């Protein structure tokens, strides 16, 4: 196995790791959103509970763009890594 294919394999694995990590973070964010919704619903029509729910949802939604960006970067790394792995040729010296 030449060095270029090893680089392709490493880049592919890094991309796959980034995708799985972002999917894990997305799952955790959904769990936190569900907890915030269930906690704030137990307070009834309290105006402070609705304000706290809004603030918490705003804080949680800050991470959505980062997760989506990580998914896109991970996908691009996987595509580039697979391209190098399968179509990367050794340079003629």
ZIGINOR-V439651 format. One record per helix or strand. SS is the DSSP state (2 for helix, 1 for strand). FROM is the first residue (numbers start at 0). TO is the last residue. If there is no record, write none. Layout:
{{SS	FROM	TO} {SS	FROM	TO}}
This chain:
{{2	2	40} {2	46	86}}
